[in-house]
Amino acid sequence: MYRLHVNDIYRYLLRLTRDARQAEDLTQETFFRAFSSLDDFHGEKVRPWLFKVAYHAFVDWHRKRVKRPVQLTEQIPERVDAQAVDPADAMVRKEMWESAQLSLERLPEKQKQVILLSAMQFGYAEIADVLGIDLADVKRSLFRGRQKMRRMWREEVDDEPK
């Protein structure tokens, strides 16, 4: 179970925390909690259940962080794709990713979660299960979140000097 899902859980938590070390810690916490609560597992699909555990680990960490915020003097930028041959392509990809990440951060928490889980190939029902919301709410949040992101991107393009 660990080997099958650890990378997906880590990527999900990395997108939420934007900190590799914290994502590693939360991934470990996720699997620790999952192992500790195997008695509560009732044969549902493992992947959505693990993401639900990861989401709750993230929420707990986020609440603690808000109570005592940590001020970082400098943010380490994410590495650019090492497979990119053309430096111009790498720069464009990096800028596009940063723009998408900034837009995602500006969304309400539920919309951000739904978009992230959708990007990780979860179905609507699985997203609803992970977040503990109803199916209609998932569809509505995904639609509205995508609309807001498109609007932010359009505004960003319109604001660029020509």
TIRO-571062 format. One record per residue (C-alpha): residue in one letter; x negated, y negated, z. Coordinates in pm, 1 decimal. Layout:
<a,<X,Y,Z>>
...
END
This chain:
<m,<0.0,0.0,0.0>>
<y,<-280.9,-239.1,92.1>>
<r,<-483.2,-183.4,-225.0>>
<l,<-178.7,-222.0,-448.2>>
<h,<-59.8,-553.5,-305.7>>
<v,<-349.6,-732.5,-136.1>>
<n,<-447.4,-941.2,-440.5>>
<d,<-92.4,-1061.6,-506.3>>
<i,<-40.1,-1150.4,-140.6>>
<y,<-371.8,-1335.9,-132.6>>
<r,<-292.9,-1536.1,-449.5>>
<y,<49.6,-1628.1,-311.7>>
<l,<-97.0,-1745.9,18.6>>
<l,<-378.8,-1928.4,-159.3>>
<r,<-123.1,-2130.5,-357.1>>
<l,<63.6,-2211.1,-36.8>>
<t,<-236.0,-2306.6,177.0>>
<r,<-476.7,-2429.8,-95.4>>
<d,<-756.2,-2298.5,126.1>>
<a,<-936.8,-1973.0,42.0>>
<r,<-1045.0,-1897.0,398.0>>
<q,<-700.0,-1960.9,539.1>>
<a,<-543.9,-1747.9,265.4>>
<e,<-780.5,-1464.1,359.7>>
<d,<-686.4,-1497.5,726.8>>
<l,<-315.4,-1505.7,647.3>>
<t,<-351.4,-1205.4,415.6>>
<q,<-510.5,-1013.1,699.9>>
<e,<-237.4,-1135.3,934.7>>
<t,<28.3,-1024.2,683.3>>
<f,<-99.3,-668.1,667.7>>
<f,<-150.0,-656.5,1043.7>>
<r,<212.1,-765.5,1095.0>>
<a,<333.7,-523.3,830.8>>
<f,<150.9,-234.2,997.0>>
<s,<276.9,-339.6,1340.3>>
<s,<636.4,-354.1,1222.5>>
<l,<652.6,-36.6,1014.9>>
<d,<934.5,77.6,1243.9>>
<d,<1144.4,-211.9,1108.3>>
<f,<1085.0,-103.8,748.7>>
<h,<1399.2,71.2,625.8>>
<g,<1290.1,202.5,288.5>>
<e,<1351.0,-115.4,90.3>>
<k,<1105.0,-210.9,-179.9>>
<v,<758.0,-260.6,-33.4>>
<r,<643.3,-558.2,-241.6>>
<p,<928.4,-798.0,-150.3>>
<w,<904.4,-685.0,211.1>>
<l,<530.9,-765.0,219.7>>
<f,<591.4,-1105.6,63.4>>
<k,<856.1,-1173.2,326.9>>
<v,<601.4,-1088.4,596.0>>
<a,<345.0,-1313.6,421.2>>
<y,<595.4,-1598.1,397.8>>
<h,<672.0,-1574.8,770.1>>
<a,<299.7,-1564.2,852.5>>
<f,<254.7,-1879.6,643.3>>
<v,<548.5,-2055.0,812.6>>
<d,<408.1,-1972.1,1158.3>>
<w,<62.9,-2098.5,1057.7>>
<h,<210.5,-2414.6,903.6>>
<r,<409.8,-2495.5,1218.7>>
<k,<98.0,-2459.0,1433.7>>
<r,<-98.7,-2677.1,1193.4>>
<v,<163.4,-2952.8,1199.8>>
<k,<148.9,-2956.7,1580.6>>
<r,<-227.3,-3012.5,1573.9>>
<p,<-334.2,-3135.5,1232.4>>
<v,<-689.1,-3081.1,1113.6>>
<q,<-850.1,-3366.9,925.7>>
<l,<-1083.3,-3255.2,650.4>>
<t,<-1333.8,-3512.2,535.4>>
<e,<-1365.8,-3357.3,192.6>>
<q,<-1168.8,-3099.9,-6.1>>
<i,<-1370.6,-2843.4,-196.9>>
<p,<-1236.6,-2826.6,-553.6>>
<e,<-1125.5,-2492.7,-695.0>>
<r,<-1366.9,-2328.3,-935.0>>
<v,<-1298.1,-2365.1,-1301.3>>
<d,<-1240.7,-2041.9,-1493.4>>
<a,<-1585.9,-1887.9,-1547.1>>
<q,<-1463.7,-1712.5,-1865.2>>
<a,<-1400.8,-2041.1,-2047.6>>
<v,<-1656.1,-2090.3,-2324.0>>
<d,<-1573.4,-2444.2,-2428.4>>
<p,<-1632.7,-2701.5,-2149.8>>
<a,<-1359.0,-2924.4,-2296.5>>
<d,<-1108.4,-2636.6,-2273.2>>
<a,<-1214.9,-2571.7,-1916.5>>
<m,<-1164.5,-2937.2,-1826.8>>
<v,<-818.9,-2950.2,-1986.8>>
<r,<-712.8,-2631.4,-1805.1>>
<k,<-842.6,-2766.2,-1477.2>>
<e,<-657.7,-3096.5,-1522.1>>
<m,<-336.4,-2917.1,-1621.1>>
<w,<-359.2,-2689.7,-1317.9>>
<e,<-426.6,-2982.1,-1084.4>>
<s,<-129.6,-3169.2,-1230.6>>
<a,<97.1,-2867.0,-1185.4>>
<q,<-31.5,-2814.3,-830.7>>
<l,<32.5,-3179.6,-738.7>>
<s,<383.3,-3163.2,-882.7>>
<l,<450.8,-2840.7,-697.7>>
<e,<333.4,-2995.5,-370.4>>
<r,<582.2,-3281.3,-412.4>>
<l,<880.1,-3044.5,-435.0>>
<p,<1096.4,-2956.1,-135.7>>
<e,<969.7,-2644.1,41.7>>
<k,<1246.2,-2409.3,-78.1>>
<q,<1202.6,-2508.7,-442.7>>
<k,<825.1,-2469.1,-414.1>>
<q,<861.4,-2119.9,-263.6>>
<v,<1111.1,-2008.8,-528.5>>
<i,<888.9,-2131.6,-814.0>>
<l,<579.2,-1964.2,-667.5>>
<l,<755.8,-1631.6,-620.3>>
<s,<906.8,-1654.0,-967.0>>
<a,<559.6,-1712.4,-1110.0>>
<m,<449.3,-1395.7,-929.7>>
<q,<706.2,-1198.6,-1132.9>>
<f,<967.7,-1156.8,-860.1>>
<g,<1328.7,-1115.2,-967.6>>
<y,<1603.2,-1338.8,-831.9>>
<a,<1727.0,-1074.4,-587.7>>
<e,<1373.9,-1012.0,-457.8>>
<i,<1315.1,-1385.8,-408.1>>
<a,<1643.2,-1411.4,-218.7>>
<d,<1535.8,-1121.7,2.0>>
<v,<1187.6,-1263.7,68.4>>
<l,<1316.0,-1611.2,159.8>>
<g,<1635.4,-1497.6,329.9>>
<i,<1865.3,-1704.9,108.0>>
<d,<2151.3,-1609.5,-122.0>>
<l,<2111.0,-1536.1,-492.7>>
<a,<2295.0,-1849.3,-607.5>>
<d,<2062.5,-2061.7,-394.1>>
<v,<1759.3,-1899.6,-560.8>>
<k,<1890.0,-1977.3,-908.8>>
<r,<1984.6,-2332.3,-812.4>>
<s,<1649.7,-2401.3,-643.3>>
<l,<1453.9,-2259.0,-936.2>>
<f,<1649.8,-2465.0,-1188.2>>
<r,<1625.4,-2787.2,-987.8>>
<g,<1259.0,-2734.3,-902.1>>
<r,<1166.8,-2680.5,-1265.7>>
<q,<1367.1,-2987.7,-1365.1>>
<k,<1186.6,-3201.2,-1106.6>>
<m,<847.2,-3074.2,-1219.3>>
<r,<928.6,-3154.4,-1584.1>>
<r,<1042.3,-3502.0,-1482.5>>
<m,<721.4,-3558.7,-1283.4>>
<w,<508.7,-3446.1,-1579.6>>
<r,<698.6,-3673.9,-1818.2>>
<e,<656.4,-3968.3,-1580.2>>
<e,<285.7,-3888.5,-1549.3>>
<v,<246.5,-3885.2,-1928.1>>
<d,<445.8,-4209.2,-1964.3>>
<d,<230.0,-4379.8,-1698.3>>
<e,<-100.0,-4295.0,-1871.0>>
<p,<-266.4,-4588.6,-2045.7>>
<k,<-249.8,-4567.0,-2423.5>>
END
